[in-house]
């Protein structure tokens, strides 16, 4: 419970503790990084009223920071939050995708089309289909789109589709994270 309270109400340089990486909190609290991860994961499971909505909103934050590989076929996600990573891993398994964390457990690389199939089970169909279409356009060499432009429309639609779960998410904030 202590890490939950610290994350929610603790401030470091005017920023909430939950905005800091596990590594930063590890150094600040002089505790092993693995312990901070475990405590944050446990706190999320125990003290969050709606875990599904929280995971959906956290995944949008991850997507906002995601990158498209140079071949324009794979999307790379960095998911430091164990709760969100485990939740996404479950969805990927449900779709027959391999969640390979052998190189780095926080890095997920998957085919963009396969990621879109997983996203269809989580977010509204229109937003995901727009995302998929824009990625296809981006793959065409003559396309003037950039990946931040592609993510921007998806994020706006997905946030709108979350309704009450999107209370803590601002479209402007996520769009700026996406580079748009």
C-alpha positions in Angstrom: 0.0 0.0 0.0 2.9 2.3 0.7 4.1 2.4 -2.9 0.5 3.1 -4.1 0.3 6.1 -1.7 3.7 7.3 -2.7 2.9 7.0 -6.4 -0.5 8.8 -6.0 0.5 11.5 -3.5 4.3 11.7 -3.4 6.0 14.6 -5.3 9.5 14.9 -6.6 10.4 18.2 -8.1 6.6 19.0 -8.4 5.9 15.8 -10.4 3.9 12.8 -9.0 6.1 9.8 -8.1 4.0 7.7 -10.5 5.4 9.8 -13.4 8.9 8.5 -12.6 10.4 5.3 -14.1 11.0 2.3 -11.9 14.7 3.0 -12.1 14.3 6.6 -10.9 12.1 5.5 -8.0 14.6 2.7 -7.2 17.4 5.2 -6.8 15.2 7.7 -4.9 13.9 5.1 -2.4 17.2 3.1 -2.3 15.4 -0.1 -3.2 16.2 -2.6 -5.9 14.5 -2.0 -9.2 12.9 -5.4 -9.2 11.3 -4.7 -5.8 9.9 -1.4 -7.1 8.4 -3.2 -10.1 6.9 -5.9 -7.9 5.4 -3.4 -5.5 3.9 -1.2 -8.2 2.4 -4.3 -9.9 0.9 -5.5 -6.6 -0.4 -2.1 -5.8 -2.1 -1.8 -9.2 -3.8 -5.1 -8.7 -5.0 -4.4 -5.2 -5.9 -0.7 -5.2 -7.2 0.1 -8.7 -11.0 0.1 -8.9 -11.1 -0.9 -12.5 -8.0 -2.7 -13.7 -9.3 -3.2 -17.3 -9.9 0.6 -17.9 -6.5 1.4 -16.3 -4.7 -1.1 -18.6 -6.5 0.4 -21.7 -5.5 3.9 -20.8 -1.9 2.9 -20.0 -1.6 1.0 -23.3 -2.6 4.2 -25.1 0.3 6.0 -23.4 2.6 3.2 -24.6 1.3 3.4 -28.1 1.8 7.2 -28.1 5.5 6.6 -27.5 5.8 3.6 -29.9 8.0 3.5 -32.9 7.6 1.9 -36.3 10.6 -0.1 -37.5 12.4 1.0 -40.6 10.8 -1.7 -42.7 7.4 -0.2 -41.7 6.1 -3.7 -40.9 6.7 -3.9 -37.1 5.7 -1.7 -34.2 8.0 -1.4 -31.2 6.6 -0.8 -27.8 8.5 -0.2 -24.5 6.3 -1.2 -21.6 8.0 -0.6 -18.2 4.8 -1.1 -16.3 4.5 -4.8 -15.4 0.7 -4.7 -15.0 0.1 -3.3 -18.5 2.8 -5.6 -20.0 1.1 -8.7 -18.5 -2.3 -7.5 -19.5 -1.2 -7.0 -23.1 0.7 -10.3 -23.1 -2.6 -12.0 -22.2 -4.4 -10.3 -25.2 -1.5 -11.2 -27.5 -1.6 -14.9 -26.4 -5.4 -14.9 -27.0 -4.6 -13.9 -30.6 -1.9 -16.5 -31.0 1.0 -14.0 -30.9 4.3 -14.8 -29.2 5.3 -12.3 -26.6 9.1 -12.7 -26.7 10.8 -11.0 -23.8 14.1 -12.9 -24.1 16.1 -9.9 -25.1 14.4 -7.3 -22.9 11.2 -8.0 -21.1 10.1 -4.4 -21.5 10.4 -4.3 -25.3 7.7 -5.7 -27.5 8.1 -5.9 -31.2 5.3 -7.3 -33.3 3.9 -7.1 -36.8 1.8 -4.0 -37.2 -1.1 -5.9 -38.6 -1.0 -8.4 -35.8 -0.9 -5.5 -33.2 -4.0 -4.0 -34.9 -5.8 -7.4 -34.6 -5.1 -7.3 -30.9 -6.2 -3.6 -30.6 -9.5 -4.5 -32.3 -10.3 -6.6 -29.2 -9.5 -3.7 -26.9 -10.5 -0.4 -28.6 -13.3 0.7 -31.0 -13.2 -0.7 -34.5 -13.3 2.6 -36.3 -10.1 3.9 -34.6 -8.2 0.7 -35.1 -9.2 0.4 -38.8 -8.1 4.0 -39.4 -4.8 3.1 -37.7 -4.4 0.1 -39.9 -5.3 2.0 -43.1 -2.8 4.8 -42.3 0.0 2.3 -41.6 -0.7 0.8 -45.0 -0.5 4.3 -46.5 2.7 4.9 -44.7 4.2 1.8 -46.1 3.9 3.2 -49.6 7.1 5.1 -50.4 5.3 8.1 -51.9 3.2 8.6 -48.7 3.7 11.9 -46.9 2.5 10.6 -43.6 4.7 10.1 -40.6 4.2 7.5 -37.9 3.3 10.3 -35.4 0.5 11.4 -37.8 -0.7 7.8 -38.0 -0.8 7.4 -34.2 -2.5 10.7 -33.6 -5.9 9.8 -35.2 -5.9 6.4 -33.5 -5.2 7.9 -30.1 -8.0 10.5 -30.5 -10.5 7.9 -31.4 -9.5 5.3 -28.8 -9.6 7.9 -26.0 -13.1 8.9 -27.1 -14.1 5.3 -27.1 -12.9 4.7 -23.5 -15.5 7.2 -22.1 -15.2 7.4 -18.4 -11.9 5.5 -18.4 -10.4 8.3 -20.3 -10.9 10.8 -17.4 -7.2 10.8 -16.6 -6.0 11.0 -20.2 -5.9 14.2 -22.2 -6.0 13.9 -26.0 -3.6 16.8 -26.3 -1.1 15.2 -23.9 -1.1 11.9 -25.7 -0.9 13.5 -29.1 2.1 15.5 -28.0 3.7 12.2 -26.8 3.0 10.7 -30.2 5.0 13.6 -31.8 2.0 15.3 -33.4 
